[in-house]
Amino acid sequence: MKVDILCIGAHPDDVELSCSGTVLKSIAQGKKVALIDLTEGELGSNGTIETRYAEAAEASKILGISDRVNLKMQDGFFEITEENLRKLIVQIRRFRPDIVLCNAVSDRHPDHGRGGDLASRACFLSGLVKIKTELEGKTQERWRPKAVYRYIQDRYLKPDFVVDITDFVDQKMASIKAYKTQFYDPKHTGINTPISGENFLTALKGKWADYGRSIGVDYAEGFNVERPMGVEDLSDIL
């Protein structure tokens, strides 16, 4: 399956929290988007592996993505090993994305920065012809995405560019709220965490508004780049 954009998150809900507005906008523009979760989020204070899968499935329906894969790396403990790199290379070669969106350069949760570094490295290695991989018994061809963009997560980072998500902010919030065991729910009976309160969702929306203000729109998402971006038409830059 060839997709235009492949989103990679260390945990189920990373993509929804950080770049789902961009995902929704891209799909509305006719692009195909797939998503990879590196872990099952099993160390989360609330919920179970089973509820995380059910919530991820509901969020995927809201987003309208083409496919979602979980690589079942160890939450909190995965490292940038050859085994994990090869798992991800197989999926990059399977989906053959032009653009990869992955975890922040650095963040409060150590899995985020490490997950982004793992994804970035796998994208490079996926383009090397001498690294051999197979899927369903067939040898895969090499593939290197044209660009890797790191979405901004919990900690504030100065973005290199932002994407206007004003028309998709309600759907973005709905995809986040699909994770009922993780985020604010009036019926919540689990452990109180930094992300389980209603004020967390309010703070999120404030962050999107702050990024939006920088380009004169209501809401936006921020990204960092790994190399200078090429521009064909200056009028495309707000």
N, CA, C and O of each residue as an XYZ file, in Angstrom:
952
protein
N       0.839     -1.202      0.000
C       0.000      0.000      0.000
C       0.872      1.249      0.000
O       1.627      1.488      0.942
N       0.764      2.028     -1.043
C       1.503      3.288     -1.128
C       0.671      4.386     -0.469
O      -0.495      4.580     -0.813
N       1.278      5.107      0.483
C       0.601      6.236      1.107
C       1.415      7.501      0.872
O       2.602      7.446      0.553
N       0.757      8.630      1.034
C       1.450      9.909      0.906
C       2.178     10.273      2.194
O       3.296     10.786      2.168
N       1.527     10.001      3.319
C       2.070     10.382      4.619
C       2.003      9.187      5.568
O       0.973      8.518      5.659
N       3.091      8.925      6.264
C       3.137      7.901      7.301
C       3.407      8.591      8.630
O       4.429      9.257      8.794
N       2.492      8.431      9.573
C       2.657      9.007     10.920
C       3.159      7.923     11.857
O       2.644      6.805     11.851
N       4.158      8.248     12.660
C       4.739      7.293     13.599
C       4.706      7.888     14.993
O       5.162      9.011     15.208
N       4.162      7.129     15.946
C       4.096      7.592     17.329
C       4.606      6.536     18.282
O       4.385      5.344     18.069
N       5.280      6.958     19.323
C       5.772      6.001     20.315
C       4.624      5.291     21.020
O       4.726      4.113     21.361
N       3.524      6.023     21.237
C       2.374      5.466     21.950
C       1.090      5.710     21.161
O       0.999      6.688     20.418
N       0.098      4.834     21.315
C      -1.220      5.165     20.803
C      -1.672      6.481     21.464
O      -1.605      6.609     22.687
N      -2.106      7.405     20.706
C      -2.569      8.765     21.062
C      -1.518      9.854     20.815
O      -1.860     11.036     20.843
N      -0.248      9.493     20.573
C       0.767     10.521     20.281
C       0.397     11.316     19.033
O       0.459     12.546     19.022
N       0.013     10.599     17.991
C      -0.332     11.268     16.727
C      -1.591     12.101     16.889
O      -1.657     13.233     16.409
N      -2.595     11.543     17.568
C      -3.846     12.275     17.759
C      -3.599     13.586     18.505
O      -4.151     14.625     18.141
N      -2.785     13.537     19.529
C      -2.507     14.727     20.329
C      -1.726     15.786     19.552
O      -1.922     16.983     19.757
N      -0.849     15.343     18.668
C       0.168     16.253     18.135
C      -0.023     16.683     16.688
O       0.258     17.831     16.346
N      -0.495     15.784     15.833
C      -0.560     16.150     14.412
C      -1.805     15.646     13.713
O      -1.827     15.564     12.485
N      -2.851     15.303     14.470
C      -4.052     14.750     13.840
C      -4.801     15.796     13.021
O      -5.504     15.443     12.074
N      -4.664     17.074     13.367
C      -5.269     18.113     12.544
C      -4.666     18.128     11.153
O      -5.378     18.272     10.159
N      -3.358     17.979     11.086
C      -2.656     17.905      9.799
C      -3.057     16.644      9.040
O      -3.201     16.669      7.817
N      -3.236     15.534      9.774
C      -3.695     14.292      9.152
C      -5.077     14.491      8.526
O      -5.296     14.133      7.369
N      -5.995     15.057      9.285
C      -7.354     15.286      8.803
C      -7.355     16.207      7.577
O      -8.059     15.956      6.599
N      -6.570     17.256      7.647
C      -6.494     18.201      6.528
C      -5.911     17.526      5.295
O      -6.397     17.744      4.185
N      -4.888     16.719      5.470
C      -4.249     16.033      4.341
C      -5.209     15.054      3.684
O      -5.266     14.965      2.458
N      -5.966     14.317      4.498
C      -6.931     13.371      3.947
C      -8.029     14.113      3.196
O      -8.483     13.656      2.147
N      -8.458     15.253      3.726
C      -9.467     16.068      3.038
C      -8.946     16.572      1.688
O      -9.729     16.830      0.774
N      -7.637     16.709      1.568
C      -7.014     17.137      0.310
C      -6.812     15.982     -0.658
O      -6.306     16.176     -1.764
N      -7.208     14.774     -0.245
C      -7.106     13.616     -1.122
C      -5.890     12.740     -0.897
O      -5.635     11.826     -1.681
N      -5.134     13.005      0.163
C      -3.930     12.219      0.421
C      -4.268     10.975      1.240
O      -5.241     10.955      1.994
N      -3.442      9.934      1.074
C      -3.562      8.718      1.864
C      -2.593      8.790      3.043
O      -1.430      9.163      2.890
N      -3.102      8.424      4.224
C      -2.296      8.496      5.444
C      -2.408      7.177      6.204
O      -3.506      6.647      6.373
N      -1.284      6.654      6.658
C      -1.249      5.474      7.517
C      -0.535      5.839      8.815
O       0.155      6.855      8.893
N      -0.710      5.000      9.829
C      -0.188      5.317     11.160
C       0.460      4.083     11.771
O      -0.062      2.973     11.663
N       1.597      4.292     12.410
C       2.290      3.228     13.133
C       2.457      3.633     14.590
O       2.981      4.708     14.882
N       2.014      2.776     15.506
C       2.300      2.928     16.936
C       3.469      2.006     17.257
O       3.422      0.814     16.953
N       4.509      2.548     17.866
C       5.660      1.707     18.202
C       5.352      0.764     19.352
O       5.784     -0.388     19.335
N       4.607      1.234     20.361
C       4.291      0.422     21.542
C       2.782      0.338     21.735
O       2.016      1.019     21.054
N       2.375     -0.498     22.659
C       0.962     -0.643     22.994
C       0.539      0.296     24.123
O      -0.616      0.272     24.550
N       1.471      1.127     24.610
C       1.144      2.050     25.689
C       0.802      1.347     26.987
O      -0.002      1.839     27.779
N       1.423      0.184     27.203
C       1.042     -0.660     28.335
C       1.434     -0.099     29.702
O       0.929     -0.564     30.724
N       2.318      0.886     29.734
C       2.717      1.461     31.017
C       1.845      2.644     31.441
O       2.080      3.236     32.494
N       0.854      2.988     30.641
C      -0.048      4.071     31.014
C      -0.717      3.784     32.348
O      -1.084      2.642     32.626
N      -0.880      4.816     33.181
C      -1.438      4.627     34.518
C      -2.877      4.134     34.478
O      -3.322      3.435     35.388
N      -3.600      4.494     33.431
C      -4.992      4.087     33.283
C      -5.176      3.253     32.021
O      -4.396      3.347     31.073
N      -6.225      2.438     32.032
C      -6.524      1.621     30.866
C      -5.669      0.374     30.793
O      -4.784      0.154     31.620
N      -5.948     -0.437     29.789
C      -5.233     -1.689     29.557
C      -4.814     -1.748     28.085
O      -5.191     -0.891     27.286
N      -4.045     -2.751     27.751
C      -3.678     -2.932     26.342
C      -4.935     -3.069     25.493
O      -5.023     -2.526     24.392
N      -5.911     -3.811     26.032
C      -7.147     -4.036     25.279
C      -7.916     -2.740     25.052
O      -8.413     -2.500     23.952
N      -8.018     -1.899     26.088
C      -8.753     -0.646     25.904
C      -7.984      0.302     24.991
O      -8.592      1.070     24.245
N      -6.660      0.258     25.042
C      -5.874      1.130     24.162
C      -6.099      0.767     22.695
O      -6.195      1.649     21.842
N      -6.182     -0.534     22.403
C      -6.454     -0.951     21.032
C      -7.850     -0.509     20.593
O      -8.026     -0.025     19.475
N      -8.833     -0.674     21.464
C     -10.203     -0.272     21.128
C     -10.281      1.238     20.908
O     -10.953      1.701     19.986
N      -9.601      1.992     21.745
C      -9.603      3.451     21.612
C      -8.878      3.892     20.346
O      -9.322      4.809     19.654
N      -7.762      3.234     20.049
C      -7.021      3.562     18.823
C      -7.861      3.273     17.583
O      -7.808      4.019     16.605
N      -8.633      2.194     17.624
C      -9.503      1.865     16.493
C     -10.573      2.937     16.301
O     -10.875      3.324     15.172
N     -11.143      3.416     17.405
C     -12.159      4.466     17.316
C     -11.543      5.766     16.795
O     -12.131      6.441     15.950
N     -10.370      6.112     17.296
C      -9.688      7.323     16.824
C      -9.362      7.216     15.341
O      -9.461      8.202     14.611
N      -8.974      6.024     14.890
C      -8.636      5.820     13.481
C      -9.842      6.064     12.584
O      -9.711      6.629     11.498
N     -11.023      5.636     13.041
C     -12.255      5.881     12.277
C     -12.519      7.375     12.153
O     -12.900      7.859     11.086
N     -12.318      8.099     13.239
C     -12.545      9.547     13.228
C     -11.583     10.230     12.260
O     -11.965     11.148     11.534
N     -10.331      9.770     12.257
C      -9.323     10.378     11.387
C      -9.500      9.979      9.928
O      -9.193     10.761      9.028
N      -9.993      8.766      9.689
C     -10.153      8.308      8.316
C      -8.872      7.820      7.671
O      -8.725      7.885      6.450
N      -7.938      7.327      8.483
C      -6.661      6.852      7.951
C      -6.835      5.523      7.218
O      -7.810      4.804      7.438
N      -5.879      5.207      6.347
C      -5.974      4.010      5.511
C      -5.594      2.736      6.256
O      -6.124      1.666      5.958
N      -4.686      2.839      7.217
C      -4.227      1.645      7.935
C      -3.544      2.087      9.223
O      -3.070      3.217      9.338
N      -3.503      1.174     10.190
C      -2.799      1.432     11.454
C      -2.146      0.134     11.906
O      -2.780     -0.921     11.915
N      -0.867      0.220     12.283
C      -0.081     -0.950     12.674
C       0.554     -0.684     14.031
O       1.027      0.422     14.292
N       0.565     -1.692     14.895
C       1.275     -1.579     16.170
C       2.452     -2.547     16.155
O       2.269     -3.744     15.930
N       3.673     -2.034     16.396
C       4.882     -2.847     16.325
C       5.228     -3.516     17.656
O       6.189     -4.281     17.721
N       4.472     -3.245     18.708
C       4.584     -3.944     19.994
C       5.988     -3.889     20.585
O       6.454     -4.858     21.184
N       6.655     -2.758     20.416
C       7.904     -2.540     21.153
C       7.565     -2.293     22.618
O       6.405     -2.047     22.950
N       8.550     -2.353     23.487
C       8.306     -2.303     24.923
C       8.163     -0.866     25.403
O       9.121     -0.094     25.371
N       6.980     -0.519     25.840
C       6.698      0.824     26.322
C       7.665      1.200     27.451
O       7.812      0.460     28.424
N       8.308      2.338     27.313
C       9.215      2.827     28.335
C      10.626      2.282     28.243
O      11.557      2.880     28.783
N      10.797      1.153     27.566
C      12.091      0.482     27.560
C      12.657      0.221     26.166
O      13.788     -0.248     26.041
N      11.885      0.519     25.112
C      12.422      0.243     23.780
C      13.646      1.122     23.523
O      13.734      2.252     24.005
N      14.576      0.579     22.760
C      15.803      1.289     22.420
C      15.991      1.276     20.899
O      15.275      0.583     20.177
N      16.950      2.041     20.443
C      17.241      2.077     19.015
C      18.194      0.928     18.704
O      19.407      1.110     18.609
N      17.613     -0.252     18.549
C      18.373     -1.461     18.273
C      18.170     -1.870     16.811
O      17.272     -1.372     16.133
N      19.015     -2.781     16.344
C      18.851     -3.285     14.982
C      17.491     -3.951     14.822
O      16.836     -3.777     13.794
N      17.062     -4.707     15.819
C      15.769     -5.388     15.734
C      14.632     -4.389     15.543
O      13.777     -4.577     14.677
N      14.621     -3.333     16.345
C      13.543     -2.354     16.241
C      13.638     -1.530     14.963
O      12.619     -1.178     14.369
N      14.852     -1.225     14.546
C      15.017     -0.509     13.282
C      14.483     -1.333     12.121
O      13.804     -0.805     11.241
N      14.785     -2.617     12.118
C      14.324     -3.473     11.032
C      12.803     -3.608     11.028
O      12.192     -3.656      9.960
N      12.188     -3.668     12.203
C      10.720     -3.710     12.273
C      10.119     -2.497     11.576
O       9.145     -2.612     10.832
N      10.702     -1.354     11.822
C      10.172     -0.121     11.251
C      10.518      0.012      9.772
O       9.711      0.513      8.989
N      11.698     -0.428      9.390
C      12.089     -0.386      7.979
C      11.115     -1.207      7.135
O      10.735     -0.787      6.042
N      10.711     -2.367      7.636
C       9.742     -3.194      6.909
C       8.465     -2.406      6.624
O       7.913     -2.485      5.527
N       8.003     -1.653      7.611
C       6.759     -0.896      7.435
C       6.957      0.316      6.520
O       6.071      0.648      5.733
N       8.095      0.967      6.617
C       8.383      2.101      5.718
C       8.413      1.619      4.275
O       7.880      2.281      3.384
N       9.038      0.465      4.044
C       9.090     -0.093      2.693
C       7.730     -0.621      2.255
O       7.437     -0.667      1.060
N       6.914     -1.010      3.195
C       5.556     -1.457      2.870
C       4.691     -0.281      2.430
O       4.000     -0.360      1.415
N       4.729      0.812      3.197
C       3.843      1.950      2.928
C       4.424      2.943      1.920
O       3.672      3.681      1.284
N       5.744      2.972      1.766
C       6.417      3.823      0.783
C       5.922      5.283      0.837
O       5.474      5.825     -0.174
N       6.005      5.901      1.999
C       5.492      7.271      2.138
C       6.433      8.307      1.528
O       7.646      8.106      1.477
N       5.865      9.399      1.074
C       6.675     10.536      0.650
C       7.114     11.358      1.862
O       8.220     11.898      1.895
N       6.234     11.441      2.846
C       6.492     12.240      4.051
C       6.258     11.381      5.285
O       5.293     10.618      5.339
N       7.130     11.501      6.268
C       6.959     10.853      7.564
C       6.818     11.929      8.642
O       7.624     12.857      8.713
N       5.794     11.795      9.474
C       5.618     12.645     10.647
C       5.888     11.790     11.871
O       5.255     10.749     12.047
N       6.827     12.215     12.730
C       7.192     11.379     13.870
C       7.420     12.228     15.117
O       7.347     13.457     15.081
N       7.699     11.537     16.219
C       7.762     12.175     17.538
C       8.727     13.350     17.622
O       9.637     13.505     16.807
N       8.491     14.171     18.640
C       9.222     15.419     18.851
C      10.726     15.185     19.007
O      11.171     14.101     19.383
N      11.482     16.220     18.711
C      12.939     16.176     18.857
C      13.321     15.878     20.303
O      14.255     15.115     20.552
N      12.614     16.468     21.250
C      12.781     16.166     22.673
C      11.468     16.481     23.359
O      10.692     17.304     22.875
N      11.211     15.815     24.510
C       9.927     16.028     25.167
C       9.984     15.523     26.598
O      10.977     14.934     27.028
N       8.889     15.766     27.337
C       8.812     15.346     28.743
C       8.956     13.830     28.869
O       9.700     13.349     29.723
N       8.259     13.082     28.033
C       8.348     11.618     28.075
C       9.558     11.184     27.257
O       9.641     11.513     26.074
N      10.495     10.459     27.851
C      11.713     10.076     27.122
C      11.451      9.194     25.906
O      12.270      9.165     24.987
N      10.332      8.475     25.878
C      10.006      7.662     24.712
C       9.793      8.518     23.462
O      10.004      8.050     22.344
N       9.375      9.774     23.654
C       9.044     10.610     22.504
C      10.288     10.973     21.690
O      10.342     10.720     20.487
N      11.268     11.557     22.339
C      12.489     11.901     21.619
C      13.164     10.678     21.030
O      13.646     10.707     19.897
N      13.199      9.588     21.814
C      13.838      8.353     21.337
C      13.044      7.741     20.191
O      13.621      7.224     19.235
N      11.709      7.801     20.291
C      10.873      7.271     19.215
C      11.063      8.037     17.922
O      11.104      7.447     16.842
N      11.179      9.368     18.032
C      11.423     10.173     16.845
C      12.781      9.893     16.231
O      12.925      9.840     15.010
N      13.779      9.714     17.095
C      15.125      9.391     16.594
C      15.139      8.026     15.904
O      15.778      7.852     14.866
N      14.426      7.058     16.491
C      14.322      5.735     15.885
C      13.682      5.824     14.508
O      14.163      5.208     13.557
N      12.598      6.588     14.397
C      11.906      6.727     13.122
C      12.789      7.410     12.085
O      12.847      6.979     10.934
N      13.476      8.473     12.493
C      14.335      9.203     11.575
C      15.451      8.312     11.041
O      15.746      8.320      9.846
N      16.057      7.558     11.919
C      17.153      6.679     11.500
C      16.642      5.572     10.584
O      17.296      5.224      9.601
N      15.462      5.013     10.911
C      14.889      3.961     10.080
C      14.562      4.477      8.680
O      14.707      3.751      7.696
N      14.125      5.722      8.595
C      13.825      6.305      7.285
C      15.081      6.369      6.420
O      15.025      6.106      5.219
N      16.199      6.715      7.024
C      17.455      6.755      6.262
C      17.883      5.350      5.846
O      18.191      5.106      4.679
N      17.900      4.435      6.804
C      18.370      3.079      6.521
C      17.476      2.371      5.516
O      17.945      1.518      4.763
N      16.200      2.714      5.497
C      15.263      2.091      4.568
C      15.645      2.342      3.111
O      15.216      1.610      2.219
N      16.441      3.364      2.875
C      16.861      3.686      1.514
C      18.136      2.992      1.072
O      18.585      3.182     -0.059
N      18.723      2.194      1.946
C      19.977      1.514      1.607
C      19.706      0.156      0.964
O      19.027     -0.688      1.548
N      20.230     -0.048     -0.224
C      19.927     -1.247     -0.997
C      20.480     -2.516     -0.355
O      19.945     -3.603     -0.579
N      21.546     -2.393      0.440
C      22.164     -3.583      1.015
C      21.502     -4.042      2.321
O      21.881     -5.074      2.877
N      20.530     -3.292      2.806
C      19.737     -3.754      3.947
C      18.549     -4.526      3.382
O      17.674     -3.950      2.735
N      18.527     -5.832      3.631
C      17.516     -6.705      3.057
C      16.374     -6.927      4.063
O      16.610     -7.193      5.241
N      15.149     -6.812      3.576
C      13.975     -7.110      4.402
C      12.963     -7.859      3.560
O      12.970     -7.788      2.331
N      12.089     -8.584      4.255
C      11.026     -9.314      3.593
C       9.702     -9.025      4.275
O       9.651     -8.734      5.470
N       8.635     -9.110      3.501
C       7.278     -9.002      4.036
C       6.432    -10.060      3.337
O       6.313    -10.081      2.112
N       5.849    -10.934      4.152
C       5.019    -12.025      3.627
C       5.778    -12.856      2.596
O       5.231    -13.259      1.570
N       7.064    -13.102      2.900
C       7.869    -13.970      2.063
C       8.425    -13.330      0.813
O       9.087    -13.996      0.018
N       8.163    -12.036      0.624
C       8.653    -11.351     -0.570
C       9.713    -10.322     -0.194
O       9.562     -9.584      0.780
N      10.791    -10.284     -0.982
C      11.845     -9.303     -0.748
C      11.327     -7.904     -1.063
O      10.704     -7.677     -2.100
N      11.594     -6.975     -0.157
C      11.132     -5.603     -0.344
C      12.169     -4.757     -1.070
O      13.372     -4.995     -0.962
N      11.689     -3.774     -1.806
C      12.575     -2.815     -2.438
C      12.887     -1.690     -1.458
O      12.079     -1.383     -0.582
N      14.046     -1.084     -1.606
C      14.429      0.023     -0.734
C      13.497      1.210     -0.967
O      12.927      1.380     -2.045
N      13.364      2.017      0.072
C      12.520      3.221     -0.040
C      12.960      4.231      1.006
O      13.106      3.893      2.180
N      13.170      5.462      0.583
C      13.501      6.521      1.530
C      12.507      7.673      1.347
O      12.392      8.210      0.245
N      11.797      8.056      2.393
C      10.873      9.185      2.295
C      11.602     10.466      1.885
O      12.787     10.638      2.170
N      10.880     11.352      1.217
C      11.458     12.619      0.787
C      11.725     13.550      1.958
O      12.656     14.353      1.910
N      10.910     13.451      3.019
C      11.056     14.375      4.151
C      10.582     13.713      5.435
O       9.639     12.922      5.433
N      11.255     14.051      6.532
C      10.857     13.630      7.873
C      10.608     14.890      8.689
O      11.495     15.731      8.834
N       9.401     15.016      9.217
C       9.047     16.165     10.047
C       8.710     15.676     11.447
O       7.968     14.707     11.613
N       9.257     16.348     12.453
C       9.038     15.974     13.857
C       7.942     16.862     14.447
O       8.129     18.070     14.589
N       6.805     16.268     14.791
C       5.734     17.061     15.380
C       6.065     17.444     16.822
O       6.785     16.732     17.523
N       5.524     18.579     17.245
C       5.790     19.096     18.588
C       4.747     18.543     19.552
O       3.561     18.490     19.226
N       5.191     18.130     20.738
C       4.308     17.448     21.677
C       4.083     18.248     22.951
O       3.600     19.378     22.886
N       4.417     17.697     24.090
C       4.059     18.323     25.368
C       4.851     19.603     25.638
O       4.269     20.640     25.955
N       6.155     19.532     25.516
C       6.986     20.704     25.771
C       6.945     21.682     24.608
O       6.850     21.281     23.447
N       7.018     22.959     24.928
C       7.040     23.960     23.862
C       8.390     23.922     23.158
O       9.439     23.994     23.798
N       8.351     23.811     21.852
C       9.525     23.952     21.001
C       9.176     24.975     19.934
O       8.040     25.015     19.462
N      10.124     25.791     19.555
C       9.875     26.755     18.503
C       9.717     26.012     17.191
O      10.645     25.322     16.767
N       8.564     26.131     16.529
C       8.360     25.381     15.292
C       9.114     25.978     14.118
O       9.323     27.190     14.049
N       9.520     25.113     13.195
C      10.100     25.577     11.932
C       8.996     25.917     10.932
O       9.179     26.764     10.058
N       7.856     25.253     11.068
C       6.671     25.624     10.282
C       5.435     25.154     11.039
O       5.508     24.256     11.877
N       4.307     25.771     10.735
C       3.044     25.380     11.352
C       2.012     25.142     10.255
O       2.108     25.694      9.158
N       1.023     24.308     10.574
C      -0.039     23.962      9.629
C      -1.371     24.448     10.194
O      -1.718     24.127     11.330
N      -2.106     25.210      9.415
C      -3.422     25.706      9.802
C      -4.393     24.528      9.921
O      -4.638     23.825      8.941
N      -4.948     24.310     11.122
C      -5.900     23.210     11.333
C      -7.251     23.737     11.798
O      -8.050     22.982     12.351
N      -7.513     25.008     11.583
C      -8.723     25.641     12.103
C      -9.989     24.869     11.743
O     -10.858     24.683     12.595
N     -10.107     24.421     10.508
C     -11.319     23.742     10.061
C     -11.440     22.322     10.599
O     -12.477     21.682     10.424
N     -10.400     21.827     11.249
C     -10.389     20.431     11.680
C     -10.196     20.273     13.188
O      -9.996     19.161     13.675
N     -10.255     21.370     13.917
C      -9.928     21.311     15.343
C     -10.946     20.489     16.130
O     -10.571     19.821     17.093
N     -12.217     20.517     15.748
C     -13.222     19.738     16.473
C     -13.029     18.246     16.247
O     -13.159     17.452     17.179
N     -12.719     17.860     15.009
C     -12.440     16.448     14.727
C     -11.164     15.996     15.427
O     -11.082     14.867     15.911
N     -10.181     16.868     15.479
C      -8.940     16.549     16.194
C      -9.241     16.263     17.666
O      -8.761     15.277     18.223
N     -10.031     17.123     18.283
C     -10.368     16.926     19.688
C     -11.172     15.645     19.872
O     -10.989     14.943     20.866
N     -12.053     15.331     18.937
C     -12.825     14.092     19.029
C     -11.915     12.869     18.975
O     -12.151     11.885     19.676
N     -10.870     12.928     18.138
C      -9.936     11.793     18.049
C      -9.165     11.618     19.349
O      -8.841     10.494     19.735
N      -8.872     12.718     20.021
C      -8.191     12.646     21.317
C      -9.122     12.056     22.375
O      -8.728     11.185     23.151
N     -10.356     12.542     22.392
C     -11.325     12.083     23.393
C     -11.738     10.630     23.181
O     -12.350     10.026     24.062
N     -11.407     10.060     22.012
C     -11.672      8.635     21.806
C     -10.905      7.788     22.817
O     -11.303      6.662     23.116
N      -9.806      8.326     23.343
C      -9.013      7.627     24.368
C      -9.608      7.928     25.741
O      -9.039      8.683     26.529
N     -10.751      7.331     26.006
C     -11.535      7.665     27.195
C     -10.836      7.308     28.500
O     -11.087      7.937     29.528
N      -9.964      6.310     28.470
C      -9.265      5.948     29.706
C      -8.095      6.876     30.002
O      -7.568      6.877     31.114
N      -7.686      7.667     29.011
C      -6.479      8.476     29.172
C      -6.766      9.943     29.480
O      -6.041     10.577     30.246
N      -7.830     10.480     28.876
C      -8.078     11.917     28.970
C      -9.385     12.207     29.703
O     -10.075     11.285     30.138
N      -9.711     13.446     29.834
C     -10.822     13.862     30.692
C     -12.139     13.209     30.301
O     -12.561     13.228     29.145
N     -12.764     12.633     31.312
C     -14.098     12.046     31.177
C     -14.800     12.293     32.509
O     -14.282     11.897     33.553
N     -15.977     12.943     32.498
C     -16.688     13.213     33.761
C     -16.911     11.954     34.592
O     -17.055     12.023     35.813
N     -16.940     10.789     33.912
C     -17.164      9.528     34.619
C     -15.854      8.843     34.998
O     -15.849      7.689     35.427
N     -14.750      9.560     34.836
C     -13.426      8.977     35.097
C     -13.306      8.509     36.541
O     -13.570      9.268     37.473
N     -12.905      7.254     36.716
C     -12.736      6.691     38.062
C     -11.321      6.157     38.272
O     -11.046      5.511     39.283
N     -10.437      6.419     37.336
C      -9.083      5.892     37.434
C      -8.154      6.804     38.223
O      -8.596      7.643     39.007
N      -6.862      6.622     37.997
C      -5.834      7.400     38.676
C      -5.738      8.781     38.029
O      -5.740      8.908     36.805
N      -5.655      9.807     38.868
C      -5.470     11.160     38.338
C      -4.033     11.314     37.844
O      -3.078     11.016     38.561
N      -3.903     11.783     36.613
C      -2.591     11.962     36.003
C      -2.500     13.367     35.414
O      -3.506     14.076     35.365
N      -1.314     13.784     34.966
C      -1.188     15.120     34.349
C      -2.039     15.307     33.098
O      -2.257     16.439     32.665
N      -2.525     14.206     32.508
C      -3.306     14.336     31.271
C      -4.776     13.966     31.445
O      -5.534     14.020     30.477
N      -5.193     13.597     32.634
C      -6.567     13.124     32.824
C      -7.547     14.236     33.191
O      -8.757     14.007     33.180
N      -7.061     15.422     33.512
C      -7.936     16.516     33.922
C      -8.446     17.336     32.748
O      -7.831     17.361     31.682
N      -9.575     18.008     32.950
C     -10.154     18.832     31.897
C      -9.217     19.971     31.513
O      -9.216     20.417     30.366
N      -8.416     20.446     32.473
C      -7.502     21.556     32.185
C      -6.431     21.177     31.168
O      -5.886     22.050     30.493
N      -6.121     19.880     31.051
C      -5.135     19.448     30.059
C      -5.660     19.699     28.646
O      -4.925     20.186     27.787
N      -6.929     19.367     28.406
C      -7.517     19.598     27.089
C      -7.616     21.089     26.790
O      -7.429     21.512     25.649
N      -7.912     21.889     27.824
C      -7.956     23.342     27.648
C      -6.583     23.876     27.273
O      -6.457     24.744     26.410
N      -5.548     23.346     27.935
C      -4.176     23.779     27.644
C      -3.769     23.387     26.232
O      -3.080     24.145     25.549
N      -4.189     22.211     25.793
C      -3.891     21.783     24.427
C      -4.440     22.767     23.407
O      -3.743     23.184     22.482
N      -5.698     23.127     23.593
C      -6.337     24.028     22.638
C      -5.660     25.393     22.653
O      -5.549     26.055     21.621
N      -5.205     25.808     23.843
C      -4.464     27.060     23.937
C      -3.152     27.007     23.168
O      -2.744     27.995     22.557
N      -2.495     25.857     23.199
C      -1.240     25.688     22.451
C      -1.494     25.781     20.948
O      -0.743     26.433     20.221
N      -2.565     25.119     20.488
C      -2.896     25.195     19.062
C      -3.223     26.632     18.667
O      -2.870     27.082     17.577
N      -3.902     27.347     19.566
C      -4.241     28.743     19.276
C      -2.985     29.604     19.201
O      -2.896     30.512     18.374
N      -2.013     29.315     20.070
C      -0.767     30.091     20.061
C      -0.012     29.888     18.749
O       0.490     30.847     18.162
N       0.066     28.640     18.292
C       0.720     28.382     17.008
C      -0.066     29.027     15.868
O       0.523     29.545     14.919
N      -1.385     28.996     15.963
C      -2.203     29.618     14.933
C      -2.013     31.119     14.864
O      -1.971     31.696     13.777
N      -1.898     31.748     16.008
C      -1.731     33.205     16.063
C      -0.491     33.650     15.291
O      -0.459     34.747     14.734
N       0.525     32.795     15.263
C       1.777     33.177     14.598
C       1.611     33.334     13.088
O       2.429     33.990     12.443
N       0.554     32.736     12.513
C       0.319     32.881     11.070
C      -1.050     33.502     10.787
O      -1.513     33.497      9.646
N      -1.686     34.029     11.813
C      -2.940     34.746     11.610
C      -4.161     33.877     11.415
O      -5.119     34.294     10.765
N      -4.145     32.666     11.970
C      -5.312     31.786     11.915
C      -5.683     31.392     13.342
O      -4.962     31.707     14.289
N      -6.813     30.700     13.487
C      -7.291     30.373     14.830
C      -6.465     29.271     15.499
O      -6.106     29.386     16.671
N      -6.162     28.199     14.751
C      -5.473     27.051     15.340
C      -4.469     26.461     14.344
O      -4.713     26.437     13.138
N      -3.340     25.988     14.870
C      -2.326     25.367     14.018
C      -1.531     24.346     14.821
O      -1.556     24.345     16.052
N      -0.825     23.476     14.099
C       0.090     22.507     14.707
C       1.512     22.826     14.268
O       1.740     23.274     13.144
N       2.480     22.587     15.178
C       3.862     22.934     14.892
C       4.735     21.725     14.602
O       4.520     20.635     15.131
N       5.729     21.948     13.742
C       6.652     20.897     13.342
C       8.080     21.433     13.282
O       8.304     22.621     13.050
N       9.034     20.536     13.494
C      10.451     20.840     13.282
C      10.973     20.023     12.109
O      10.505     18.911     11.862
N      11.936     20.573     11.390
C      12.487     19.916     10.210
C      13.897     19.421     10.491
O      14.575     19.915     11.393
N      14.328     18.443      9.711
C      15.678     17.895      9.853
C      16.642     18.469      8.825
O      17.859     18.356      8.975
N      16.105     19.075      7.797
C      16.945     19.712      6.780
C      16.161     20.897      6.227
O      14.949     20.973      6.428
N      16.826     21.828      5.533
C      16.095     22.964      4.962
C      14.985     22.495      4.023
O      15.153     21.525      3.284
N      13.862     23.186      4.060
C      12.729     22.842      3.212
C      12.848     23.561      1.883
O      13.214     24.736      1.845
N      12.543     22.873      0.792
C      12.547     23.483     -0.523
C      11.179     24.085     -0.837
O      10.155     23.479     -0.520
N      11.147     25.243     -1.443
C       9.896     25.921     -1.775
C       9.856     26.207     -3.260
O      10.785     26.809     -3.799
N       8.789     25.783     -3.935
C       8.610     26.042     -5.362
C       7.996     27.414     -5.613
O       8.353     28.105     -6.567
N       7.061     27.798     -4.734
C       6.293     29.011     -4.961
C       6.215     29.799     -3.658
O       5.642     29.309     -2.685
N       6.765     30.984     -3.615
C       6.772     31.801     -2.396
C       5.363     32.124     -1.911
O       5.153     32.371     -0.724
N       4.400     32.122     -2.831
C       3.029     32.437     -2.429
C       2.408     31.319     -1.597
O       1.355     31.516     -0.990
N       3.053     30.135     -1.562
C       2.556     29.053     -0.718
C       2.894     29.268      0.750
O       2.355     28.578      1.616
N       3.776     30.213      1.039
C       4.193     30.477      2.419
C       3.344     31.605      2.983
O       3.287     32.697      2.419
N       2.682     31.327      4.110
C       1.827     32.335      4.742
C       2.666     33.393      5.438
O       2.119     34.325      6.028
